[in-house]
Amino acid sequence: MTFSIAKLLLLAVFALGGCAPAGGDAANAALYDAWAGHRSRVEVTASGSVARVLGTRSGPSGSHEGFLLHLRGAAGHGLTVRVETNVDITGPVPLGAGDDVEVRGEYLYDERGGLIHYTHHDPRGRHPGGFVRVGKRVYM
């Protein structure tokens, strides 16, 4: 079986494309589109850097850590979103400004950039599971 150089390059492009992180530029474009379209209750994956850690607050559904995530890549259009993680489920998520993070959860629109929550598994099984990935560590 013989392969031309063009076919080998095409195979390499497809193979490498499958290795890209889920929260890359295309995923950030989907999040930006939800924001631009004022859509809420959208499952999203996003990646970027921590702009600011907001700390922990207690609420009716448990203790939540918050941070601002500045979306990576041109497709994110410089949008910054708030992320809330239920640390009663995930445990504390060690974060600092500038850390690279990938998150999956439910997006809720607001004019300032919106909110991603449900960044953990749902113990009741009523909601798709999310996560926060910091480096090689995943919190769910």
C-alpha positions in Angstrom: 0.0 0.0 0.0 1.5 3.3 -1.0 0.7 6.8 0.4 1.6 10.0 -1.3 3.0 12.8 0.9 -0.2 14.7 0.5 -2.2 11.8 1.9 0.2 11.4 4.8 -0.1 15.1 5.6 -3.8 14.9 5.5 -3.9 11.9 7.8 -1.5 13.8 10.2 -3.8 16.9 10.2 -6.8 14.7 11.1 -4.9 12.8 13.8 -3.6 16.0 15.4 -7.0 17.7 15.2 -8.4 14.9 17.3 -5.8 15.6 20.0 -6.8 19.2 20.6 -8.3 20.0 24.0 -12.1 20.0 24.1 -12.2 23.6 25.4 -10.2 25.0 22.5 -11.0 28.0 20.3 -14.0 26.3 18.7 -15.6 25.6 22.1 -15.0 29.2 23.1 -16.7 30.3 19.9 -19.8 28.3 20.9 -19.8 30.0 24.3 -19.3 33.4 22.8 -22.2 32.7 20.4 -24.4 31.8 23.3 -23.5 35.1 25.0 -24.0 37.1 21.8 -27.4 35.4 21.3 -28.5 36.0 24.9 -29.0 32.2 25.4 -29.0 30.5 28.7 -29.1 26.9 29.9 -26.5 25.8 27.3 -24.0 23.1 28.1 -20.5 24.5 27.3 -16.9 23.7 27.5 -14.5 26.7 27.7 -10.8 27.3 28.3 -8.8 30.2 29.2 -6.9 31.8 32.1 -8.1 32.8 35.5 -8.5 36.6 35.5 -9.4 36.8 39.2 -10.3 34.4 42.1 -13.5 35.5 43.8 -13.3 33.4 46.9 -15.8 31.1 48.6 -19.4 31.9 49.5 -22.2 29.8 51.2 -25.6 29.4 49.6 -28.6 27.2 49.7 -27.0 24.6 47.5 -23.6 24.5 49.4 -20.3 26.3 49.4 -19.2 27.7 46.0 -15.8 29.0 44.9 -15.9 31.6 42.1 -13.5 32.8 39.6 -13.4 34.9 36.4 -12.3 33.0 33.3 -10.9 35.0 30.4 -11.6 33.0 27.3 -8.6 31.8 25.2 -8.3 32.5 21.5 -9.7 34.9 19.0 -13.0 33.0 18.9 -13.7 34.0 22.5 -13.6 37.7 21.5 -12.0 38.7 24.8 -15.1 37.6 26.8 -14.7 37.0 30.5 -17.2 34.7 32.3 -17.8 33.9 35.9 -17.4 30.3 37.0 -19.0 28.9 40.2 -17.9 25.5 41.5 -19.7 23.7 44.3 -16.8 22.7 46.6 -19.1 20.6 48.8 -19.0 18.2 45.8 -15.6 18.8 44.1 -13.5 19.7 47.1 -11.5 22.9 47.0 -10.0 23.8 43.6 -6.6 25.5 44.0 -6.5 28.4 41.6 -4.5 31.6 41.2 -4.7 34.4 38.7 -3.1 33.4 35.4 -3.7 29.7 35.8 -4.8 27.9 32.6 -8.2 26.2 33.2 -10.8 24.2 31.2 -14.4 24.0 32.5 -17.5 22.2 31.5 -20.9 23.2 32.8 -24.2 25.0 32.2 -24.0 28.6 30.8 -26.4 31.3 32.0 -26.4 34.6 30.1 -25.9 38.0 31.5 -24.7 41.2 29.9 -21.3 41.1 31.7 -20.3 37.8 30.2 -22.5 35.2 32.0 -22.0 32.4 34.4 -20.9 28.8 34.1 -22.2 26.6 36.9 -22.8 22.8 37.4 -19.1 22.4 36.9 -19.3 19.1 38.8 -21.2 15.8 38.7 -24.9 16.0 39.8 -25.3 13.6 42.7 -29.1 13.4 41.9 -28.4 12.5 38.2 -30.7 15.2 36.8 -28.1 17.3 35.1 -25.1 16.5 32.8 -21.9 16.4 34.7 -19.3 19.1 34.4 -15.7 19.6 35.5 -12.9 22.0 36.2 -9.5 21.0 34.9 -6.4 22.7 36.2 -3.3 21.3 34.7 -3.6 17.5 34.7 -6.0 17.5 37.7 -9.8 17.3 37.1 -12.3 18.3 39.7 -15.8 17.0 39.3 
